[in-house]
Amino acid sequence: MPPRLRKLVGTVLIIVLVVVYALVATTVASATLGQSPWWIHLIYFLFTGLFWILPAMLIIKWMEKPGR
């Protein structure tokens, strides 16, 4: 795959990942954390806010591979 096409596909994947992940994380939080104390919210959003970085790092690593 040419590097320019790989970067385009990777960019689209990261955008989809961020949007879908944000919607899912917020929906789960709204459905399950309604009556929880503030520190549970803090822990949940801390972990979910950082967890999306792992798949994004893999996509970026794939995007930056040199071409053939």
PQR file of N, CA, C, O and H, with PARSE charges and radii, in Angstrom:
ATOM      1  N   MET A   1       0.852  -1.171   0.000 -0.4000 1.5000
ATOM      2  CA  MET A   1       0.000   0.000   0.000 -0.0000 2.0000
ATOM      3  C   MET A   1       0.902   1.239   0.000  0.5500 1.7000
ATOM      4  O   MET A   1       1.842   1.316   0.791 -0.5500 1.4000
ATOM      5  N   PRO A   2       0.629   2.186  -0.861 -0.5600 1.5000
ATOM      6  CA  PRO A   2       1.441   3.405  -0.888  0.2800 2.0000
ATOM      7  C   PRO A   2       1.318   4.184   0.432  0.5500 1.7000
ATOM      8  O   PRO A   2       0.267   4.162   1.073 -0.5500 1.4000
ATOM      9  N   PRO A   3       2.380   4.860   0.825 -0.5600 1.5000
ATOM     10  CA  PRO A   3       2.351   5.586   2.111  0.2800 2.0000
ATOM     11  C   PRO A   3       1.246   6.633   2.196  0.5500 1.7000
ATOM     12  O   PRO A   3       0.651   6.807   3.259 -0.5500 1.4000
ATOM     13  N   ARG A   4       0.960   7.329   1.106 -0.4000 1.5000
ATOM     14  CA  ARG A   4      -0.087   8.356   1.164 -0.0000 2.0000
ATOM     15  C   ARG A   4      -1.459   7.737   1.413  0.5500 1.7000
ATOM     16  O   ARG A   4      -2.256   8.282   2.176 -0.5500 1.4000
ATOM     17  H   ARG A   4       1.443   7.187   0.242  0.4000 1.0000
ATOM     18  N   LEU A   5      -1.737   6.610   0.779 -0.4000 1.5000
ATOM     19  CA  LEU A   5      -3.016   5.925   0.985 -0.0000 2.0000
ATOM     20  C   LEU A   5      -3.093   5.369   2.401  0.5500 1.7000
ATOM     21  O   LEU A   5      -4.145   5.429   3.037 -0.5500 1.4000
ATOM     22  H   LEU A   5      -1.089   6.166   0.159  0.4000 1.0000
ATOM     23  N   ARG A   6      -1.974   4.825   2.899 -0.4000 1.5000
ATOM     24  CA  ARG A   6      -1.939   4.298   4.262 -0.0000 2.0000
ATOM     25  C   ARG A   6      -2.224   5.410   5.275  0.5500 1.7000
ATOM     26  O   ARG A   6      -2.934   5.185   6.255 -0.5500 1.4000
ATOM     27  H   ARG A   6      -1.119   4.777   2.382  0.4000 1.0000
ATOM     28  N   LYS A   7      -1.684   6.590   5.047 -0.4000 1.5000
ATOM     29  CA  LYS A   7      -1.918   7.713   5.957 -0.0000 2.0000
ATOM     30  C   LYS A   7      -3.358   8.193   5.892  0.5500 1.7000
ATOM     31  O   LYS A   7      -3.933   8.574   6.912 -0.5500 1.4000
ATOM     32  H   LYS A   7      -1.107   6.773   4.251  0.4000 1.0000
ATOM     33  N   LEU A   8      -3.947   8.177   4.697 -0.4000 1.5000
ATOM     34  CA  LEU A   8      -5.350   8.554   4.575 -0.0000 2.0000
ATOM     35  C   LEU A   8      -6.247   7.573   5.314  0.5500 1.7000
ATOM     36  O   LEU A   8      -7.132   7.979   6.066 -0.5500 1.4000
ATOM     37  H   LEU A   8      -3.480   7.868   3.869  0.4000 1.0000
ATOM     38  N   VAL A   9      -6.019   6.286   5.100 -0.4000 1.5000
ATOM     39  CA  VAL A   9      -6.812   5.252   5.770 -0.0000 2.0000
ATOM     40  C   VAL A   9      -6.618   5.340   7.283  0.5500 1.7000
ATOM     41  O   VAL A   9      -7.588   5.230   8.033 -0.5500 1.4000
ATOM     42  H   VAL A   9      -5.299   5.956   4.488  0.4000 1.0000
ATOM     43  N   GLY A  10      -5.393   5.535   7.737 -0.4000 1.5000
ATOM     44  CA  GLY A  10      -5.117   5.648   9.164 -0.0000 2.0000
ATOM     45  C   GLY A  10      -5.792   6.856   9.790  0.5500 1.7000
ATOM     46  O   GLY A  10      -6.301   6.777  10.908 -0.5500 1.4000
ATOM     47  H   GLY A  10      -4.605   5.624   7.128  0.4000 1.0000
ATOM     48  N   THR A  11      -5.800   7.965   9.080 -0.4000 1.5000
ATOM     49  CA  THR A  11      -6.459   9.172   9.596 -0.0000 2.0000
ATOM     50  C   THR A  11      -7.957   8.948   9.756  0.5500 1.7000
ATOM     51  O   THR A  11      -8.547   9.330  10.767 -0.5500 1.4000
ATOM     52  H   THR A  11      -5.386   8.030   8.172  0.4000 1.0000
ATOM     53  N   VAL A  12      -8.563   8.327   8.755 -0.4000 1.5000
ATOM     54  CA  VAL A  12     -10.000   8.032   8.842 -0.0000 2.0000
ATOM     55  C   VAL A  12     -10.273   7.065   9.994  0.5500 1.7000
ATOM     56  O   VAL A  12     -11.244   7.241  10.729 -0.5500 1.4000
ATOM     57  H   VAL A  12      -8.084   8.016   7.934  0.4000 1.0000
ATOM     58  N   LEU A  13      -9.430   6.049  10.156 -0.4000 1.5000
ATOM     59  CA  LEU A  13      -9.610   5.101  11.257 -0.0000 2.0000
ATOM     60  C   LEU A  13      -9.501   5.780  12.620  0.5500 1.7000
ATOM     61  O   LEU A  13     -10.275   5.473  13.526 -0.5500 1.4000
ATOM     62  H   LEU A  13      -8.641   5.906   9.559  0.4000 1.0000
ATOM     63  N   ILE A  14      -8.561   6.688  12.773 -0.4000 1.5000
ATOM     64  CA  ILE A  14      -8.404   7.382  14.054 -0.0000 2.0000
ATOM     65  C   ILE A  14      -9.613   8.267  14.336  0.5500 1.7000
ATOM     66  O   ILE A  14     -10.084   8.323  15.472 -0.5500 1.4000
ATOM     67  H   ILE A  14      -7.932   6.938  12.037  0.4000 1.0000
ATOM     68  N   ILE A  15     -10.118   8.954  13.324 -0.4000 1.5000
ATOM     69  CA  ILE A  15     -11.301   9.795  13.521 -0.0000 2.0000
ATOM     70  C   ILE A  15     -12.497   8.947  13.932  0.5500 1.7000
ATOM     71  O   ILE A  15     -13.224   9.299  14.861 -0.5500 1.4000
ATOM     72  H   ILE A  15      -9.736   8.908  12.401  0.4000 1.0000
ATOM     73  N   VAL A  16     -12.701   7.824  13.235 -0.4000 1.5000
ATOM     74  CA  VAL A  16     -13.816   6.925  13.582 -0.0000 2.0000
ATOM     75  C   VAL A  16     -13.622   6.363  14.992  0.5500 1.7000
ATOM     76  O   VAL A  16     -14.574   6.291  15.769 -0.5500 1.4000
ATOM     77  H   VAL A  16     -12.111   7.539  12.480  0.4000 1.0000
ATOM     78  N   LEU A  17     -12.399   5.970  15.318 -0.4000 1.5000
ATOM     79  CA  LEU A  17     -12.104   5.440  16.650 -0.0000 2.0000
ATOM     80  C   LEU A  17     -12.450   6.448  17.737  0.5500 1.7000
ATOM     81  O   LEU A  17     -13.091   6.095  18.727 -0.5500 1.4000
ATOM     82  H   LEU A  17     -11.626   6.029  14.686  0.4000 1.0000
ATOM     83  N   VAL A  18     -12.036   7.685  17.566 -0.4000 1.5000
ATOM     84  CA  VAL A  18     -12.267   8.705  18.584 -0.0000 2.0000
ATOM     85  C   VAL A  18     -13.754   8.993  18.743  0.5500 1.7000
ATOM     86  O   VAL A  18     -14.247   9.084  19.867 -0.5500 1.4000
ATOM     87  H   VAL A  18     -11.515   7.971  16.762  0.4000 1.0000
ATOM     88  N   VAL A  19     -14.468   9.138  17.644 -0.4000 1.5000
ATOM     89  CA  VAL A  19     -15.892   9.458  17.723 -0.0000 2.0000
ATOM     90  C   VAL A  19     -16.678   8.307  18.340  0.5500 1.7000
ATOM     91  O   VAL A  19     -17.473   8.519  19.255 -0.5500 1.4000
ATOM     92  H   VAL A  19     -14.067   9.064  16.731  0.4000 1.0000
ATOM     93  N   VAL A  20     -16.461   7.097  17.848 -0.4000 1.5000
ATOM     94  CA  VAL A  20     -17.197   5.935  18.371 -0.0000 2.0000
ATOM     95  C   VAL A  20     -16.835   5.685  19.832  0.5500 1.7000
ATOM     96  O   VAL A  20     -17.712   5.422  20.655 -0.5500 1.4000
ATOM     97  H   VAL A  20     -15.815   6.924  17.105  0.4000 1.0000
ATOM     98  N   TYR A  21     -15.547   5.767  20.155 -0.4000 1.5000
ATOM     99  CA  TYR A  21     -15.113   5.523  21.525 -0.0000 2.0000
ATOM    100  C   TYR A  21     -15.698   6.555  22.488  0.5500 1.7000
ATOM    101  O   TYR A  21     -16.120   6.206  23.590 -0.5500 1.4000
ATOM    102  H   TYR A  21     -14.834   5.981  19.487  0.4000 1.0000
ATOM    103  N   ALA A  22     -15.724   7.818  22.080 -0.4000 1.5000
ATOM    104  CA  ALA A  22     -16.286   8.857  22.938 -0.0000 2.0000
ATOM    105  C   ALA A  22     -17.783   8.631  23.165  0.5500 1.7000
ATOM    106  O   ALA A  22     -18.275   8.797  24.282 -0.5500 1.4000
ATOM    107  H   ALA A  22     -15.381   8.101  21.185  0.4000 1.0000
ATOM    108  N   LEU A  23     -18.494   8.259  22.125 -0.4000 1.5000
ATOM    109  CA  LEU A  23     -19.929   7.997  22.277 -0.0000 2.0000
ATOM    110  C   LEU A  23     -20.189   6.797  23.183  0.5500 1.7000
ATOM    111  O   LEU A  23     -21.073   6.844  24.038 -0.5500 1.4000
ATOM    112  H   LEU A  23     -18.095   8.124  21.218  0.4000 1.0000
ATOM    113  N   VAL A  24     -19.430   5.734  23.000 -0.4000 1.5000
ATOM    114  CA  VAL A  24     -19.621   4.536  23.826 -0.0000 2.0000
ATOM    115  C   VAL A  24     -19.249   4.822  25.280  0.5500 1.7000
ATOM    116  O   VAL A  24     -19.986   4.439  26.189 -0.5500 1.4000
ATOM    117  H   VAL A  24     -18.712   5.696  22.305  0.4000 1.0000
ATOM    118  N   ALA A  25     -18.122   5.486  25.512 -0.4000 1.5000
ATOM    119  CA  ALA A  25     -17.691   5.765  26.879 -0.0000 2.0000
ATOM    120  C   ALA A  25     -18.686   6.670  27.599  0.5500 1.7000
ATOM    121  O   ALA A  25     -18.968   6.462  28.779 -0.5500 1.4000
ATOM    122  H   ALA A  25     -17.523   5.796  24.774  0.4000 1.0000
ATOM    123  N   THR A  26     -19.218   7.665  26.906 -0.4000 1.5000
ATOM    124  CA  THR A  26     -20.191   8.562  27.520 -0.0000 2.0000
ATOM    125  C   THR A  26     -21.516   7.861  27.767  0.5500 1.7000
ATOM    126  O   THR A  26     -22.160   8.099  28.789 -0.5500 1.4000
ATOM    127  H   THR A  26     -18.990   7.834  25.947  0.4000 1.0000
ATOM    128  N   THR A  27     -21.931   7.003  26.849 -0.4000 1.5000
ATOM    129  CA  THR A  27     -23.184   6.261  27.033 -0.0000 2.0000
ATOM    130  C   THR A  27     -23.072   5.308  28.219  0.5500 1.7000
ATOM    131  O   THR A  27     -23.992   5.218  29.032 -0.5500 1.4000
ATOM    132  H   THR A  27     -21.408   6.809  26.019  0.4000 1.0000
ATOM    133  N   VAL A  28     -21.961   4.603  28.321 -0.4000 1.5000
ATOM    134  CA  VAL A  28     -21.762   3.695  29.457 -0.0000 2.0000
ATOM    135  C   VAL A  28     -21.732   4.480  30.758  0.5500 1.7000
ATOM    136  O   VAL A  28     -22.312   4.045  31.753 -0.5500 1.4000
ATOM    137  H   VAL A  28     -21.214   4.675  27.660  0.4000 1.0000
ATOM    138  N   ALA A  29     -21.073   5.616  30.769 -0.4000 1.5000
ATOM    139  CA  ALA A  29     -21.010   6.432  31.980 -0.0000 2.0000
ATOM    140  C   ALA A  29     -22.393   6.932  32.369  0.5500 1.7000
ATOM    141  O   ALA A  29     -22.749   6.914  33.547 -0.5500 1.4000
ATOM    142  H   ALA A  29     -20.602   5.969  29.961  0.4000 1.0000
ATOM    143  N   SER A  30     -23.166   7.373  31.406 -0.4000 1.5000
ATOM    144  CA  SER A  30     -24.508   7.873  31.703 -0.0000 2.0000
ATOM    145  C   SER A  30     -25.415   6.763  32.230  0.5500 1.7000
ATOM    146  O   SER A  30     -26.240   6.994  33.114 -0.5500 1.4000
ATOM    147  H   SER A  30     -22.877   7.389  30.449  0.4000 1.0000
ATOM    148  N   ALA A  31     -25.260   5.573  31.686 -0.4000 1.5000
ATOM    149  CA  ALA A  31     -26.129   4.464  32.073 -0.0000 2.0000
ATOM    150  C   ALA A  31     -25.737   3.843  33.410  0.5500 1.7000
ATOM    151  O   ALA A  31     -26.604   3.329  34.117 -0.5500 1.4000
ATOM    152  H   ALA A  31     -24.590   5.386  30.968  0.4000 1.0000
ATOM    153  N   THR A  32     -24.466   3.875  33.773 -0.4000 1.5000
ATOM    154  CA  THR A  32     -24.036   3.139  34.960 -0.0000 2.0000
ATOM    155  C   THR A  32     -23.547   3.998  36.117  0.5500 1.7000
ATOM    156  O   THR A  32     -23.559   3.543  37.260 -0.5500 1.4000
ATOM    157  H   THR A  32     -23.762   4.292  33.198  0.4000 1.0000
ATOM    158  N   LEU A  33     -23.120   5.220  35.852 -0.4000 1.5000
ATOM    159  CA  LEU A  33     -22.497   6.016  36.913 -0.0000 2.0000
ATOM    160  C   LEU A  33     -23.383   7.135  37.437  0.5500 1.7000
ATOM    161  O   LEU A  33     -22.884   8.075  38.056 -0.5500 1.4000
ATOM    162  H   LEU A  33     -23.111   5.590  34.923  0.4000 1.0000
ATOM    163  N   GLY A  34     -24.669   7.053  37.206 -0.4000 1.5000
ATOM    164  CA  GLY A  34     -25.565   8.142  37.581 -0.0000 2.0000
ATOM    165  C   GLY A  34     -25.531   8.511  39.057  0.5500 1.7000
ATOM    166  O   GLY A  34     -25.501   9.696  39.392 -0.5500 1.4000
ATOM    167  H   GLY A  34     -25.074   6.290  36.704  0.4000 1.0000
ATOM    168  N   GLN A  35     -25.535   7.543  39.927 -0.4000 1.5000
ATOM    169  CA  GLN A  35     -25.589   7.800  41.358 -0.0000 2.0000
ATOM    170  C   GLN A  35     -24.271   7.531  42.068  0.5500 1.7000
ATOM    171  O   GLN A  35     -24.233   7.456  43.296 -0.5500 1.4000
ATOM    172  H   GLN A  35     -25.559   6.581  39.655  0.4000 1.0000
ATOM    173  N   SER A  36     -23.207   7.388  41.320 -0.4000 1.5000
ATOM    174  CA  SER A  36     -21.902   7.087  41.905 -0.0000 2.0000
ATOM    175  C   SER A  36     -21.265   8.350  42.471  0.5500 1.7000
ATOM    176  O   SER A  36     -21.589   9.457  42.041 -0.5500 1.4000
ATOM    177  H   SER A  36     -23.238   7.449  40.322  0.4000 1.0000
ATOM    178  N   PRO A  37     -20.359   8.187  43.436 -0.5600 1.5000
ATOM    179  CA  PRO A  37     -19.653   9.357  43.972  0.2800 2.0000
ATOM    180  C   PRO A  37     -18.689   9.953  42.947  0.5500 1.7000
ATOM    181  O   PRO A  37     -18.377   9.333  41.930 -0.5500 1.4000
ATOM    182  N   TRP A  38     -18.232  11.156  43.234 -0.4000 1.5000
ATOM    183  CA  TRP A  38     -17.390  11.897  42.294 -0.0000 2.0000
ATOM    184  C   TRP A  38     -16.087  11.174  41.990  0.5500 1.7000
ATOM    185  O   TRP A  38     -15.581  11.259  40.871 -0.5500 1.4000
ATOM    186  H   TRP A  38     -18.485  11.660  44.060  0.4000 1.0000
ATOM    187  N   TRP A  39     -15.541  10.467  42.963 -0.4000 1.5000
ATOM    188  CA  TRP A  39     -14.246   9.834  42.734 -0.0000 2.0000
ATOM    189  C   TRP A  39     -14.358   8.642  41.785  0.5500 1.7000
ATOM    190  O   TRP A  39     -13.390   8.313  41.100 -0.5500 1.4000
ATOM    191  H   TRP A  39     -15.952  10.398  43.872  0.4000 1.0000
ATOM    192  N   ILE A  40     -15.512   7.995  41.733 -0.4000 1.5000
ATOM    193  CA  ILE A  40     -15.744   6.923  40.757 -0.0000 2.0000
ATOM    194  C   ILE A  40     -15.780   7.527  39.349  0.5500 1.7000
ATOM    195  O   ILE A  40     -15.219   6.960  38.411 -0.5500 1.4000
ATOM    196  H   ILE A  40     -16.299   8.262  42.290  0.4000 1.0000
ATOM    197  N   HIS A  41     -16.437   8.668  39.209 -0.4000 1.5000
ATOM    198  CA  HIS A  41     -16.466   9.363  37.923 -0.0000 2.0000
ATOM    199  C   HIS A  41     -15.052   9.746  37.499  0.5500 1.7000
ATOM    200  O   HIS A  41     -14.679   9.585  36.337 -0.5500 1.4000
ATOM    201  H   HIS A  41     -16.893   9.128  39.971  0.4000 1.0000
ATOM    202  N   LEU A  42     -14.272  10.252  38.444 -0.4000 1.5000
ATOM    203  CA  LEU A  42     -12.903  10.653  38.150 -0.0000 2.0000
ATOM    204  C   LEU A  42     -12.080   9.476  37.652  0.5500 1.7000
ATOM    205  O   LEU A  42     -11.384   9.594  36.643 -0.5500 1.4000
ATOM    206  H   LEU A  42     -14.575  10.383  39.388  0.4000 1.0000
ATOM    207  N   ILE A  43     -12.149   8.350  38.338 -0.4000 1.5000
ATOM    208  CA  ILE A  43     -11.399   7.161  37.938 -0.0000 2.0000
ATOM    209  C   ILE A  43     -11.870   6.650  36.577  0.5500 1.7000
ATOM    210  O   ILE A  43     -11.056   6.306  35.720 -0.5500 1.4000
ATOM    211  H   ILE A  43     -12.715   8.254  39.157  0.4000 1.0000
ATOM    212  N   TYR A  44     -13.191   6.603  36.383 -0.4000 1.5000
ATOM    213  CA  TYR A  44     -13.734   6.107  35.112 -0.0000 2.0000
ATOM    214  C   TYR A  44     -13.269   6.968  33.943  0.5500 1.7000
ATOM    215  O   TYR A  44     -12.774   6.447  32.944 -0.5500 1.4000
ATOM    216  H   TYR A  44     -13.853   6.883  37.078  0.4000 1.0000
ATOM    217  N   PHE A  45     -13.427   8.277  34.066 -0.4000 1.5000
ATOM    218  CA  PHE A  45     -13.062   9.144  32.952 -0.0000 2.0000
ATOM    219  C   PHE A  45     -11.557   9.267  32.792  0.5500 1.7000
ATOM    220  O   PHE A  45     -11.085   9.543  31.689 -0.5500 1.4000
ATOM    221  H   PHE A  45     -13.829   8.700  34.878  0.4000 1.0000
ATOM    222  N   LEU A  46     -10.795   9.071  33.847 -0.4000 1.5000
ATOM    223  CA  LEU A  46      -9.340   9.052  33.717 -0.0000 2.0000
ATOM    224  C   LEU A  46      -8.911   7.856  32.869  0.5500 1.7000
ATOM    225  O   LEU A  46      -8.128   8.008  31.932 -0.5500 1.4000
ATOM    226  H   LEU A  46     -11.178   8.846  34.743  0.4000 1.0000
ATOM    227  N   PHE A  47      -9.420   6.670  33.196 -0.4000 1.5000
ATOM    228  CA  PHE A  47      -9.042   5.476  32.447 -0.0000 2.0000
ATOM    229  C   PHE A  47      -9.610   5.469  31.034  0.5500 1.7000
ATOM    230  O   PHE A  47      -8.906   5.115  30.088 -0.5500 1.4000
ATOM    231  H   PHE A  47     -10.056   6.546  33.957  0.4000 1.0000
ATOM    232  N   THR A  48     -10.869   5.855  30.879 -0.4000 1.5000
ATOM    233  CA  THR A  48     -11.434   5.851  29.527 -0.0000 2.0000
ATOM    234  C   THR A  48     -10.834   6.964  28.674  0.5500 1.7000
ATOM    235  O   THR A  48     -10.751   6.831  27.453 -0.5500 1.4000
ATOM    236  H   THR A  48     -11.440   6.143  31.647  0.4000 1.0000
ATOM    237  N   GLY A  49     -10.421   8.045  29.297 -0.4000 1.5000
ATOM    238  CA  GLY A  49      -9.787   9.121  28.547 -0.0000 2.0000
ATOM    239  C   GLY A  49      -8.404   8.752  28.058  0.5500 1.7000
ATOM    240  O   GLY A  49      -7.951   9.277  27.041 -0.5500 1.4000
ATOM    241  H   GLY A  49     -10.488   8.153  30.289  0.4000 1.0000
ATOM    242  N   LEU A  50      -7.727   7.867  28.751 -0.4000 1.5000
ATOM    243  CA  LEU A  50      -6.391   7.452  28.344 -0.0000 2.0000
ATOM    244  C   LEU A  50      -6.385   6.157  27.534  0.5500 1.7000
ATOM    245  O   LEU A  50      -5.429   5.899  26.803 -0.5500 1.4000
ATOM    246  H   LEU A  50      -8.095   7.440  29.577  0.4000 1.0000
ATOM    247  N   PHE A  51      -7.425   5.346  27.648 -0.4000 1.5000
ATOM    248  CA  PHE A  51      -7.437   4.020  27.035 -0.0000 2.0000
ATOM    249  C   PHE A  51      -7.501   4.065  25.510  0.5500 1.7000
ATOM    250  O   PHE A  51      -6.999   3.153  24.854 -0.5500 1.4000
ATOM    251  H   PHE A  51      -8.201   5.556  28.242  0.4000 1.0000
ATOM    252  N   TRP A  52      -8.105   5.103  24.931 -0.4000 1.5000
ATOM    253  CA  TRP A  52      -8.211   5.175  23.473 -0.0000 2.0000
ATOM    254  C   TRP A  52      -6.855   5.419  22.820  0.5500 1.7000
ATOM    255  O   TRP A  52      -6.701   5.216  21.615 -0.5500 1.4000
ATOM    256  H   TRP A  52      -8.513   5.844  25.464  0.4000 1.0000
ATOM    257  N   ILE A  53      -5.881   5.849  23.599 -0.4000 1.5000
ATOM    258  CA  ILE A  53      -4.563   6.148  23.048 -0.0000 2.0000
ATOM    259  C   ILE A  53      -3.872   4.872  22.563  0.5500 1.7000
ATOM    260  O   ILE A  53      -3.119   4.920  21.591 -0.5500 1.4000
ATOM    261  H   ILE A  53      -6.006   6.014  24.577  0.4000 1.0000
ATOM    262  N   LEU A  54      -4.110   3.740  23.216 -0.4000 1.5000
ATOM    263  CA  LEU A  54      -3.445   2.493  22.823 -0.0000 2.0000
ATOM    264  C   LEU A  54      -3.766   2.074  21.388  0.5500 1.7000
ATOM    265  O   LEU A  54      -2.838   1.831  20.616 -0.5500 1.4000
ATOM    266  H   LEU A  54      -4.721   3.701  24.006  0.4000 1.0000
ATOM    267  N   PRO A  55      -5.042   1.980  20.998 -0.5600 1.5000
ATOM    268  CA  PRO A  55      -5.300   1.635  19.599  0.2800 2.0000
ATOM    269  C   PRO A  55      -4.846   2.730  18.628  0.5500 1.7000
ATOM    270  O   PRO A  55      -4.429   2.433  17.509 -0.5500 1.4000
ATOM    271  N   ALA A  56      -4.925   3.987  19.054 -0.4000 1.5000
ATOM    272  CA  ALA A  56      -4.471   5.069  18.180 -0.0000 2.0000
ATOM    273  C   ALA A  56      -2.966   4.973  17.943  0.5500 1.7000
ATOM    274  O   ALA A  56      -2.493   5.254  16.841 -0.5500 1.4000
ATOM    275  H   ALA A  56      -5.264   4.228  19.963  0.4000 1.0000
ATOM    276  N   MET A  57      -2.213   4.580  18.965 -0.4000 1.5000
ATOM    277  CA  MET A  57      -0.767   4.418  18.795 -0.0000 2.0000
ATOM    278  C   MET A  57      -0.463   3.316  17.790  0.5500 1.7000
ATOM    279  O   MET A  57       0.450   3.454  16.975 -0.5500 1.4000
ATOM    280  H   MET A  57      -2.597   4.351  19.860  0.4000 1.0000
ATOM    281  N   LEU A  58      -1.216   2.230  17.840 -0.4000 1.5000
ATOM    282  CA  LEU A  58      -0.998   1.143  16.879 -0.0000 2.0000
ATOM    283  C   LEU A  58      -1.314   1.582  15.450  0.5500 1.7000
ATOM    284  O   LEU A  58      -0.610   1.214  14.510 -0.5500 1.4000
ATOM    285  H   LEU A  58      -1.957   2.118  18.502  0.4000 1.0000
ATOM    286  N   ILE A  59      -2.377   2.370  15.296 -0.4000 1.5000
ATOM    287  CA  ILE A  59      -2.732   2.863  13.963 -0.0000 2.0000
ATOM    288  C   ILE A  59      -1.646   3.808  13.452  0.5500 1.7000
ATOM    289  O   ILE A  59      -1.259   3.730  12.286 -0.5500 1.4000
ATOM    290  H   ILE A  59      -2.949   2.669  16.059  0.4000 1.0000
ATOM    291  N   ILE A  60      -1.155   4.692  14.305 -0.4000 1.5000
ATOM    292  CA  ILE A  60      -0.107   5.633  13.898 -0.0000 2.0000
ATOM    293  C   ILE A  60       1.180   4.886  13.553  0.5500 1.7000
ATOM    294  O   ILE A  60       1.872   5.240  12.598 -0.5500 1.4000
ATOM    295  H   ILE A  60      -1.469   4.755  15.253  0.4000 1.0000
ATOM    296  N   LYS A  61       1.495   3.859  14.327 -0.4000 1.5000
ATOM    297  CA  LYS A  61       2.679   3.055  14.034 -0.0000 2.0000
ATOM    298  C   LYS A  61       2.543   2.391  12.660  0.5500 1.7000
ATOM    299  O   LYS A  61       3.504   2.342  11.892 -0.5500 1.4000
ATOM    300  H   LYS A  61       0.933   3.571  15.103  0.4000 1.0000
ATOM    301  N   TRP A  62       1.353   1.883  12.359 -0.4000 1.5000
ATOM    302  CA  TRP A  62       1.105   1.270  11.060 -0.0000 2.0000
ATOM    303  C   TRP A  62       1.197   2.311   9.938  0.5500 1.7000
ATOM    304  O   TRP A  62       1.721   2.025   8.862 -0.5500 1.4000
ATOM    305  H   TRP A  62       0.572   1.922  12.984  0.4000 1.0000
ATOM    306  N   MET A  63       0.681   3.525  10.200 -0.4000 1.5000
ATOM    307  CA  MET A  63       0.707   4.579   9.191 -0.0000 2.0000
ATOM    308  C   MET A  63       2.134   4.995   8.837  0.5500 1.7000
ATOM    309  O   MET A  63       2.405   5.357   7.691 -0.5500 1.4000
ATOM    310  H   MET A  63       0.255   3.758  11.074  0.4000 1.0000
ATOM    311  N   GLU A  64       3.037   4.949   9.797 -0.4000 1.5000
ATOM    312  CA  GLU A  64       4.384   5.446   9.599 -0.0000 2.0000
ATOM    313  C   GLU A  64       5.357   4.413   9.044  0.5500 1.7000
ATOM    314  O   GLU A  64       6.544   4.708   8.900 -0.5500 1.4000
ATOM    315  H   GLU A  64       2.817   4.655  10.727  0.4000 1.0000
ATOM    316  N   LYS A  65       4.891   3.225   8.735 -0.4000 1.5000
ATOM    317  CA  LYS A  65       5.762   2.216   8.129 -0.0000 2.0000
ATOM    318  C   LYS A  65       6.282   2.741   6.792  0.5500 1.7000
ATOM    319  O   LYS A  65       5.549   3.392   6.048 -0.5500 1.4000
ATOM    320  H   LYS A  65       3.927   2.985   8.852  0.4000 1.0000
ATOM    321  N   PRO A  66       7.534   2.459   6.495 -0.5600 1.5000
ATOM    322  CA  PRO A  66       8.051   2.912   5.204  0.2800 2.0000
ATOM    323  C   PRO A  66       7.421   2.111   4.053  0.5500 1.7000
ATOM    324  O   PRO A  66       7.043   0.952   4.218 -0.5500 1.4000
ATOM    325  N   GLY A  67       7.322   2.745   2.915 -0.4000 1.5000
ATOM    326  CA  GLY A  67       6.775   2.081   1.736 -0.0000 2.0000
ATOM    327  C   GLY A  67       7.760   1.065   1.176  0.5500 1.7000
ATOM    328  O   GLY A  67       8.922   1.012   1.578 -0.5500 1.4000
ATOM    329  H   GLY A  67       7.630   3.687   2.781  0.4000 1.0000
ATOM    330  N   ARG A  68       7.276   0.272   0.254 -0.4000 1.5000
ATOM    331  CA  ARG A  68       8.139  -0.758  -0.332 -0.0000 2.0000
ATOM    332  C   ARG A  68       9.096  -0.171  -1.332  0.5500 1.7000
ATOM    333  O   ARG A  68       9.896  -0.898  -1.922 -0.5500 1.4000
ATOM    334  H   ARG A  68       6.331   0.315  -0.072  0.4000 1.0000
TER
END
